[in-house]
Amino acid sequence: MQQSLGLVSLVVHDYEEALDFYVGKLGFELVEDTPVPAQEKRWVVVRPHGQAGACLLLARASSERQVAAVGQQTGGRVFLFLYTDDFWRDYERYKAAGVEFTRNPETQPQGTVAVFKDLYGNQWDLMQPSSQNKSWPTI
C-alpha cells in the first residue's frame, strides 16, 4: 500500500494577503487558483518551490469559528515544518523579506532549525535536516 499527504488546509483571512506572504515572501509556487462560485470561495493551492510533496490549500475562513482558528491551528505549537536543502540561503532570504523569526537558528540532532511566524502567527520550523533525520523526504 502506498499513500501520501496531498494537501494541508490552512485557514486564512484573505486569499490575496495569504498569496502575498506565501508566494511573495516565502517564494512558494502558485499551483492553482480556481473560483468556486457556488460556495463563494476559491480553490487556492500553493507549494514550496521545487517540491513534489504535500501542498497547502489556502482556505478563507467563512464562519466565526473558522475566523477564530486563523493563526491558532495548533494552539501555539509549531504547525508546519519547511525542509530546505540550504538553511542559510533561505533564512537570510526570508529575513530580508521581513519574515519574523521567533527562535534563532540552532544546530540540533535533527538538523539546523529556526522558528518563524507566518502572516497570521502560525509557527513554522525552517529546517535543513541532518543526514540522520529519518523524516527527510526521499526525492
C-alpha positions as CSV (number, residue, x, y, z in Angstrom):
1,M,0.0,0.0,0.0
2,Q,1.3,3.5,-0.9
3,Q,-0.2,6.7,0.5
4,S,0.9,10.3,0.5
5,L,-0.2,13.5,2.1
6,G,-1.6,15.6,-0.7
7,L,-3.0,18.9,0.8
8,V,-3.0,20.6,4.2
9,S,-5.7,23.2,4.7
10,L,-4.5,26.4,6.2
11,V,-7.3,28.7,7.3
12,V,-6.6,32.3,6.2
13,H,-8.4,35.7,6.5
14,D,-7.9,36.7,2.8
15,Y,-6.7,34.9,-0.3
16,E,-4.7,37.9,-1.6
17,E,-2.8,38.7,1.6
18,A,-2.1,34.9,2.0
19,L,-0.7,34.8,-1.5
20,D,1.4,37.9,-0.9
21,F,3.0,36.1,2.0
22,Y,3.4,32.6,0.7
23,V,4.2,33.4,-2.9
24,G,5.7,36.8,-2.4
25,K,7.8,36.4,0.7
26,L,8.4,32.7,1.0
27,G,8.7,32.1,-2.7
28,F,6.1,29.3,-2.9
29,E,4.7,28.4,-6.3
30,L,1.0,29.0,-7.0
31,V,-0.3,25.7,-8.2
32,E,-4.0,26.5,-8.7
33,D,-6.4,29.4,-8.1
34,T,-9.8,28.4,-9.3
35,P,-13.1,30.2,-8.4
36,V,-15.8,28.1,-6.7
37,P,-18.8,30.4,-7.3
38,A,-21.4,28.1,-5.8
39,Q,-19.6,28.4,-2.4
40,E,-18.3,32.0,-2.9
41,K,-14.8,30.6,-2.4
42,R,-11.6,29.9,-4.4
43,W,-9.6,26.7,-4.5
44,V,-6.1,28.2,-3.9
45,V,-3.2,25.8,-3.7
46,V,0.5,26.7,-3.1
47,R,3.6,24.6,-2.6
48,P,7.3,25.2,-1.7
49,H,9.4,25.9,-4.7
50,G,10.6,22.7,-6.4
51,Q,8.7,20.4,-4.1
52,A,6.8,17.3,-5.2
53,G,5.1,16.5,-1.9
54,A,2.1,18.0,0.0
55,C,0.7,21.4,-0.9
56,L,-1.1,24.0,1.1
57,L,-4.8,24.7,0.4
58,L,-5.3,28.4,1.5
59,A,-8.9,28.2,2.8
60,R,-10.6,31.5,3.5
61,A,-12.4,31.5,6.9
62,S,-16.1,31.7,6.3
63,S,-17.6,31.3,9.8
64,E,-16.9,32.8,13.3
65,R,-15.3,29.6,14.4
66,Q,-13.0,29.5,11.4
67,V,-12.0,33.1,11.9
68,A,-11.1,32.3,15.5
69,A,-8.8,29.5,14.3
70,V,-6.8,31.6,11.9
71,G,-3.2,31.7,13.3
72,Q,-4.1,29.2,16.1
73,Q,-4.5,25.9,14.2
74,T,-2.2,24.1,16.6
75,G,-2.8,26.1,19.8
76,G,0.6,27.9,19.6
77,R,2.8,24.9,18.8
78,V,4.9,24.7,15.6
79,F,2.4,23.9,12.9
80,L,4.4,23.1,9.8
81,F,8.0,22.0,9.1
82,L,9.5,23.5,5.9
83,Y,12.6,21.5,4.9
84,T,15.3,23.1,2.8
85,D,18.5,21.9,1.1
86,D,20.2,25.2,2.1
87,F,19.2,26.6,5.5
88,W,21.3,29.7,5.5
89,R,20.2,30.7,2.0
90,D,16.5,30.6,2.9
91,Y,17.0,32.0,6.4
92,E,18.7,35.1,5.0
93,R,16.2,35.5,2.1
94,Y,13.3,35.3,4.5
95,K,14.8,37.7,7.0
96,A,15.4,40.2,4.1
97,A,11.8,39.8,3.0
98,G,10.6,40.7,6.5
99,V,9.6,37.3,7.8
100,E,9.6,37.3,11.6
101,F,11.8,34.6,13.3
102,T,10.8,33.8,16.9
103,R,13.6,31.4,17.6
104,N,17.2,31.9,16.4
105,P,19.0,29.2,14.3
106,E,20.3,26.3,16.2
107,T,22.0,23.1,15.3
108,Q,20.1,20.2,16.8
109,P,20.4,16.4,16.3
110,Q,17.6,16.5,13.7
111,G,19.3,19.4,11.8
112,T,19.7,23.2,11.6
113,V,16.4,24.8,12.6
114,A,14.8,28.2,13.3
115,V,11.2,29.1,14.0
116,F,9.3,31.7,12.1
117,K,5.8,33.1,12.0
118,D,3.5,33.3,9.0
119,L,1.4,36.4,8.5
120,Y,-1.2,35.1,10.9
121,G,1.1,33.9,13.7
122,N,1.2,30.2,12.9
123,Q,4.7,29.0,13.8
124,W,6.8,27.1,11.3
125,D,10.2,25.4,11.6
126,L,12.6,26.2,8.8
127,M,14.9,23.1,8.8
128,Q,17.8,21.6,7.0
129,P,17.7,18.1,8.3
130,S,20.8,16.2,9.3
131,S,21.7,13.1,7.4
132,Q,20.5,11.1,10.4
133,N,17.0,12.6,10.2
134,K,14.7,9.8,9.1
135,S,11.8,12.2,8.4
136,W,13.7,13.9,5.5
137,P,11.7,13.1,2.3
138,T,13.3,11.0,-0.4
139,I,13.1,12.8,-3.7
